[in-house]
């Protein structure tokens, strides 16, 4: 699905072409930080007293659970706990 008008798409693409690689990387890092903060807030809203090690586990599961097989996931979770 694309709900962006062709004109808005052209403006956005032109804006992005003018940005340096560093600017684009910083935008990506900022978006990642924002997404992580939102994920963290959602988890803590449901479990306000969650200790930091359990929060790391929940963040990992919410973002990467489907990216690893069960054995790999267990090794990662053991390392995070």
C-alpha positions as CSV (number, residue, x, y, z in Angstrom):
1,X,0.0,0.0,0.0
2,X,1.2,3.5,-0.8
3,X,-0.8,6.4,0.5
4,X,1.8,9.0,-0.4
5,X,0.9,11.4,-3.2
6,X,3.3,11.4,-6.2
7,X,4.2,15.0,-5.5
8,X,4.9,14.3,-1.8
9,X,7.0,11.3,-2.8
10,X,9.1,13.5,-5.2
11,X,9.6,16.1,-2.5
12,X,10.7,13.5,0.0
13,X,13.0,11.7,-2.5
14,X,14.7,15.0,-3.4
15,X,15.1,15.9,0.2
16,X,16.8,12.6,0.9
17,X,19.1,12.9,-2.1
18,X,20.4,16.2,-0.7
19,X,21.3,14.6,2.7
20,X,24.8,13.3,3.2
21,X,25.4,9.7,4.2
22,X,26.2,10.8,7.7
23,X,22.9,12.7,7.9
24,X,21.0,9.6,6.7
25,X,22.8,7.4,9.2
26,X,22.0,9.8,12.0
27,X,18.3,9.8,11.0
28,X,18.3,6.0,11.1
29,X,19.9,5.9,14.5
30,X,17.4,8.4,15.8
31,X,14.5,6.4,14.4
32,X,15.9,3.2,16.1
33,X,16.3,5.0,19.4
34,X,12.7,6.3,19.2
35,X,11.4,2.8,18.3
36,X,13.3,1.3,21.2
37,X,12.1,3.9,23.6
38,X,8.5,3.2,22.6
39,X,9.0,-0.6,22.9
40,X,10.5,-0.1,26.3
41,X,7.7,2.1,27.5
42,X,5.0,-0.4,26.3
43,X,6.8,-3.2,28.2
44,X,7.2,-1.2,31.3
45,X,3.6,0.0,31.2
46,X,2.5,-3.6,31.4
47,X,5.2,-4.5,34.0
48,X,6.3,-1.4,35.8
49,X,8.5,-3.2,38.3
50,X,10.4,-5.3,35.7
51,X,14.1,-5.6,36.6
52,X,16.6,-4.5,34.0
53,X,17.7,-8.0,33.0
54,X,14.1,-9.1,32.4
55,X,13.5,-5.9,30.4
56,X,16.4,-6.8,28.2
57,X,14.8,-10.2,27.6
58,X,11.4,-8.7,26.8
59,X,12.9,-6.2,24.4
60,X,14.8,-8.9,22.6
61,X,11.7,-11.1,22.3
62,X,9.5,-8.2,21.1
63,X,12.0,-7.3,18.4
64,X,13.9,-10.5,17.4
65,X,11.9,-13.5,18.6
66,X,11.0,-14.6,15.0
67,X,14.5,-14.0,13.7
68,X,16.2,-16.9,15.6
69,X,15.6,-20.6,15.9
70,X,14.7,-22.0,19.3
71,X,18.2,-23.1,20.2
72,X,19.8,-19.8,19.2
73,X,17.1,-17.8,21.0
74,X,17.7,-19.8,24.2
75,X,21.5,-19.1,24.0
76,X,20.8,-15.4,23.5
77,X,18.2,-15.3,26.3
78,X,20.6,-17.0,28.7
79,X,23.3,-14.4,27.9
80,X,20.8,-11.6,28.5
81,X,19.6,-12.9,31.9
